[in-house]
């Protein structure tokens, strides 16, 4: 009975989200809870709509990754995977952290895979030797190269700065093209190449440290 006698001025008007076609209850800044969380994490309440559009386009084109230019929840501006929409940089950091904590397990799994597929391992080794043989020139410093390999620091690998089997460019198996890289960094580098200055490249060969990359 009391409610029926309540003045009209005492009733509250239900506020809705200001995003078009959204009837969610207002939470903050004129947005519902869902759009407010997107605004906090990504800086745009319509983040999911933008993301979904590019992801659908990537699926149509058969791409494994796509790029939106919008930071992920951890602040990385990186590519996203088409299947899950996950940040590639976040996945790489998580994978590296897991490998660092489980080095013995990783080594055991590597040995098991190699033992189960000896033919594949031999084929990979043969391709590597063949590619190296094609890129050995007459003036190659064989003695200096052998010494460079022998002095490789523990936990590092000898890498070709310009890969022998690059996607767009291929280097030579010469001393000036060799450098020391940590094992995990060498795996990430794969057959990619980025231009560095000659001074930093020579310093890398002397110290085994990787310099800061510069734009091509």
C-alpha positions as CSV (number, residue, x, y, z in Angstrom):
1,X,0.0,0.0,0.0
2,X,2.9,2.3,0.8
3,X,4.4,1.8,-2.7
4,X,1.2,2.8,-4.4
5,X,1.2,6.1,-2.5
6,X,4.9,6.9,-3.3
7,X,5.3,10.2,-5.2
8,X,6.3,9.9,-8.8
9,X,9.5,12.0,-8.1
10,X,10.9,9.3,-5.8
11,X,11.0,6.6,-8.5
12,X,14.4,6.0,-10.2
13,X,14.8,5.8,-14.0
14,X,16.7,2.7,-15.2
15,X,19.9,3.9,-17.1
16,X,21.0,1.8,-20.0
17,X,24.3,1.4,-21.8
18,X,25.1,4.2,-24.3
19,X,26.5,1.7,-26.9
20,X,24.0,1.4,-29.8
21,X,21.8,-1.7,-29.7
22,X,23.0,-2.6,-26.2
23,X,20.3,-2.8,-23.5
24,X,22.6,-3.6,-20.7
25,X,22.2,-1.9,-17.3
26,X,24.4,1.1,-16.7
27,X,27.6,0.4,-14.7
28,X,30.0,3.4,-15.1
29,X,30.9,6.1,-17.6
30,X,27.6,5.5,-19.4
31,X,28.4,1.9,-20.1
32,X,27.2,-1.5,-19.0
33,X,29.6,-3.8,-17.2
34,X,30.7,-5.7,-20.3
35,X,31.5,-2.6,-22.3
36,X,33.0,-0.9,-19.3
37,X,35.5,-3.8,-18.9
38,X,36.4,-3.5,-22.6
39,X,37.0,0.2,-22.1
40,X,39.3,-0.4,-19.1
41,X,41.3,-3.2,-20.7
42,X,41.5,-2.1,-24.3
43,X,40.6,1.5,-24.3
44,X,37.6,0.9,-26.6
45,X,34.2,-0.4,-25.6
46,X,33.7,-1.8,-29.1
47,X,37.0,-3.8,-29.0
48,X,35.4,-7.1,-29.5
49,X,33.4,-6.0,-32.5
50,X,36.6,-4.6,-34.2
51,X,38.5,-7.8,-33.2
52,X,35.8,-10.1,-34.4
53,X,35.6,-8.4,-37.8
54,X,39.3,-8.8,-38.5
55,X,39.4,-12.4,-37.1
56,X,36.5,-13.4,-39.4
57,X,38.3,-11.9,-42.3
58,X,41.5,-13.8,-41.4
59,X,39.5,-17.1,-41.2
60,X,38.0,-16.4,-44.6
61,X,41.5,-15.9,-46.1
62,X,42.9,-18.9,-44.3
63,X,45.4,-16.9,-42.3
64,X,46.9,-18.2,-39.0
65,X,47.4,-14.7,-37.6
66,X,45.9,-11.3,-37.9
67,X,46.7,-7.8,-36.6
68,X,44.4,-5.2,-35.1
69,X,46.8,-2.6,-33.8
70,X,45.0,-2.6,-30.4
71,X,47.0,-3.5,-27.3
72,X,46.2,-6.8,-25.6
73,X,45.3,-6.8,-21.9
74,X,49.0,-7.0,-21.1
75,X,49.8,-4.0,-23.3
76,X,51.4,-5.9,-26.2
77,X,50.7,-4.5,-29.7
78,X,51.2,-7.8,-31.6
79,X,49.5,-10.3,-33.9
80,X,46.7,-12.5,-32.7
81,X,46.1,-16.1,-33.5
82,X,43.1,-16.7,-35.7
83,X,41.9,-19.9,-33.9
84,X,41.8,-18.4,-30.4
85,X,42.4,-14.7,-30.8
86,X,45.3,-15.0,-28.4
87,X,48.2,-12.5,-28.3
88,X,51.3,-14.0,-29.9
89,X,53.7,-12.1,-27.7
90,X,51.9,-13.2,-24.5
91,X,52.0,-16.8,-25.8
92,X,55.8,-16.5,-26.5
93,X,56.5,-15.1,-23.0
94,X,54.4,-17.9,-21.4
95,X,56.2,-20.6,-23.5
96,X,59.7,-19.3,-22.7
97,X,58.9,-19.1,-18.9
98,X,57.6,-22.7,-19.0
99,X,60.7,-23.9,-20.9
100,X,63.0,-22.2,-18.4
101,X,61.2,-24.0,-15.5
102,X,61.2,-27.4,-17.2
103,X,64.6,-27.6,-19.0
104,X,65.0,-31.3,-18.0
105,X,61.6,-32.2,-19.3
106,X,62.2,-30.3,-22.6
107,X,65.5,-32.0,-23.1
108,X,63.9,-35.4,-22.4
109,X,61.1,-34.8,-24.9
110,X,63.6,-33.7,-27.5
111,X,65.7,-36.8,-27.1
112,X,62.5,-39.0,-27.3
113,X,61.3,-37.3,-30.5
114,X,64.7,-37.7,-32.1
115,X,64.9,-41.3,-31.1
116,X,61.4,-42.0,-32.5
117,X,62.1,-40.4,-35.8
118,X,65.8,-41.1,-36.7
119,X,65.1,-40.9,-40.5
120,X,63.6,-37.4,-40.1
121,X,66.6,-36.3,-38.0
122,X,69.1,-37.6,-40.6
123,X,67.2,-35.9,-43.4
124,X,67.2,-32.6,-41.6
125,X,70.9,-32.9,-40.9
126,X,71.6,-33.8,-44.5
127,X,69.7,-30.7,-45.7
128,X,71.6,-28.5,-43.4
129,X,75.0,-29.9,-44.5
130,X,73.9,-29.5,-48.2
131,X,72.8,-25.9,-47.7
132,X,76.1,-25.1,-46.0
133,X,78.2,-26.7,-48.7
134,X,76.5,-24.6,-51.4
135,X,77.4,-21.5,-49.5
136,X,81.1,-22.2,-48.8
137,X,83.3,-20.0,-51.0
138,X,86.9,-20.5,-52.0
139,X,88.3,-17.9,-49.6
140,X,86.4,-19.3,-46.5
141,X,88.5,-19.1,-43.4
142,X,88.0,-22.8,-42.4
143,X,90.5,-22.7,-39.5
144,X,89.1,-19.5,-38.0
145,X,85.5,-20.9,-38.4
146,X,86.4,-24.1,-36.6
147,X,88.0,-22.1,-33.8
148,X,84.9,-19.9,-33.6
149,X,82.7,-23.0,-33.2
150,X,85.0,-24.4,-30.5
151,X,84.9,-21.2,-28.5
152,X,81.1,-21.1,-28.4
153,X,80.0,-20.2,-24.8
154,X,77.9,-22.7,-22.8
155,X,74.2,-22.2,-23.4
156,X,74.8,-20.5,-26.8
157,X,74.8,-21.7,-30.4
158,X,76.7,-20.5,-33.5
159,X,74.2,-18.7,-35.7
160,X,74.5,-17.2,-39.2
161,X,73.5,-13.6,-39.0
162,X,72.3,-13.8,-42.6
163,X,70.6,-17.2,-42.7
164,X,71.9,-19.8,-45.2
165,X,68.3,-20.6,-46.2
166,X,66.5,-17.3,-45.7
167,X,63.1,-16.6,-47.1
168,X,64.2,-13.6,-49.1
169,X,68.0,-13.5,-48.7
170,X,70.7,-16.2,-48.2
171,X,74.2,-15.6,-46.6
172,X,77.5,-17.3,-46.9
173,X,79.2,-19.7,-44.5
174,X,82.1,-17.3,-43.7
175,X,83.5,-16.0,-40.4
176,X,82.0,-12.5,-40.9
177,X,78.5,-14.0,-41.0
178,X,78.8,-16.0,-37.7
179,X,77.6,-14.9,-34.3
180,X,76.8,-16.4,-30.8
181,X,73.2,-16.5,-29.7
182,X,71.5,-18.1,-26.7
183,X,69.7,-21.3,-27.7
184,X,66.2,-20.0,-27.2
185,X,66.9,-16.7,-29.0
186,X,68.4,-18.7,-31.9
187,X,65.2,-20.8,-32.1
188,X,63.1,-17.6,-32.2
189,X,65.3,-16.0,-34.9
190,X,65.0,-19.1,-37.1
191,X,65.7,-18.1,-40.7
192,X,64.8,-14.4,-40.3
193,X,67.2,-11.5,-41.0
194,X,67.3,-7.9,-39.9
195,X,69.9,-5.3,-40.9
196,X,72.4,-4.1,-38.3
197,X,75.3,-1.8,-38.5
198,X,78.7,-3.2,-39.3
199,X,80.2,-2.0,-36.0
200,X,77.5,-3.7,-33.9
201,X,77.8,-6.8,-36.0
202,X,81.5,-7.1,-35.4
203,X,81.0,-6.4,-31.7
204,X,78.5,-9.2,-31.6
205,X,81.1,-11.7,-33.0
206,X,83.7,-10.6,-30.5
207,X,81.5,-10.6,-27.4
208,X,78.7,-13.0,-28.3
209,X,76.1,-10.3,-27.3
210,X,73.2,-9.5,-29.6
211,X,73.0,-5.7,-30.4
212,X,69.9,-3.6,-30.7
213,X,68.3,-4.0,-34.1
214,X,67.8,-1.1,-36.4
215,X,65.3,-0.5,-39.2
216,X,66.2,-1.5,-42.7
